[in-house]
């Protein structure tokens, strides 16, 4: 499911490449009349909280190892995904299928049973 979540995020970006880049630019640079940012960071925080809860649930069912902090992992996953539009802006030929496959593999290994980080 984690692999699907990551690859679906990148598939959405791939299929909506120009729109995503435009939305990110607007979100990061949009200002109200008083100059304050228009982007509400609580939206991003809510997504991270939901992902943290999902990771914790998979830990409780034994699908993921139980010795990682679900909040730290959720923040790392979201940071990796949220970095893609800026990367895509710098490199329009970026292979998002390959990128998604690699990110999904990275986080699959990070959450899989086996030796803990301290034991490696």
Residue pairs with C-beta under 8 A, 6 or more apart in sequence:
1 54
1 58
2 55
2 58
2 77
2 104
2 107
2 108
2 111
3 104
3 105
3 107
3 108
5 51
6 77
6 81
6 100
6 103
6 104
6 107
7 100
7 101
7 104
9 81
9 84
9 100
10 81
10 84
10 96
10 97
10 99
10 100
10 103
11 96
11 97
11 100
12 20
13 20
13 84
13 85
13 88
13 96
14 96
14 97
17 88
17 92
20 85
20 88
21 85
21 88
21 89
24 85
24 86
24 89
27 38
27 39
28 39
30 37
30 38
30 39
31 37
31 38
32 38
44 78
44 82
47 78
48 71
48 74
48 75
48 78
49 74
51 74
51 77
51 78
52 70
52 71
52 73
52 74
53 70
55 64
55 70
55 73
55 74
55 111
56 70
58 64
58 111
59 65
59 66
59 68
59 70
60 66
64 111
64 112
64 113
65 111
65 112
65 113
65 114
65 116
67 116
67 117
68 110
68 111
68 117
73 107
73 110
73 111
76 107
76 110
77 107
80 103
80 106
80 107
81 103
84 94
84 96
84 99
87 94
88 94
88 96
